[in-house]
Amino acid sequence: MKIAVTGANGFVGREVLRQLPQAGHSVVPLVRSASGLPGEVVTGNLDEGRLSAQDLAGCDAVIHLAARTHVMNETESDPLPEYRRANVEGTDRLLDAALAAGVGRVVFMSSVKAVGERSAPGAPLGPDTPPEPEDAYGQSKREAEGLVQQRCEAAGIGWTIIRPPLVHGEGAQGNLQRLVRLIERGLPLPFGAVRNARSIVSVRNLAAAAIAATDATDAAGRVLHIADLTVSTPELIRELGRAVGRKPLLVPVPPALMTAVASVLGRGAEVQRLFGSLELETASSWGALGLDPPFDPREQLRASIRS
């Protein structure tokens, strides 16, 4: 197949581009500014309307990764307009070009934040869980999902929406790297009493899922939850410690106390990501792709930290 990839020079995009030729596909990388990728098509910001049907001519599918991603320390007083401009209007522009070019399948990379921020104990979030996004990023992704579904179905072409949780891999930044730095410094970590469940996914397995979704019959018209490992925060910290050769110092502080203190300090959302649960039901999604995670999840986690 000939497959176009938006955001091709991003964190997930680079891995998708690496795997596509290995799977026998040809690639059209779509990027915002010139990056030197072979055969790239420079489109500018998708919300500015510079992508055309000609850019997608002959493509069988498009994997839409380009987005304004979740910002940990948001500075905008009202970030929703900027998220909508990039993630909703940009997706709409992509669909204009894809439908005009006769692309057969649109694979849209959404986020678990489109459905929610937490799960109840023993009740993982499934693809059919009623969406309740809690921030501007999640709301914009949910709105873009609706566009993909409505416009593709009206045009009679296939679509697949993928919602990943935290994505790790070489070059990723975020909470995992922060935890690693704390472990390496030997600082006490107040997570010894935490009994939660957090789903994560390696960028290599996420890329493999996105590629499989371009032609998997059972994935057409489906929302997929893609993760490859579910662990508690203490388990995750121990795994990170093994990767860097350090035994973490886990202190059993009551989670309710830590959550209350964090809320007073205005860090409640950040602490929730470490103390609360966000577990995904993924078996049905991998089944729809006809695929098991091809790369060992724990080895991928260790490798992402060692890199």
FENLINDA-V473967 format. One record per helix or strand of 2 or more residues. SS is the DSSP state (alpha for helix, beta for strand). FROM is the first residue (numbers start at 1). TO is the last residue. Records with the same first field share a line. If there is no record, write none. Layout:
SS=FROM-TO, FROM-TO
This chain:
beta=2-6, 26-31, 41-42, 61-64, 105-109, 158-164, 166-168, 188-189, 198-202, 222-226, 229-231, 249-250
alpha=11-22, 46-48, 53-56, 80-101, 112-114, 136-155, 175-184, 203-212, 217-219, 233-244, 255-264, 268-275, 283-289, 297-306
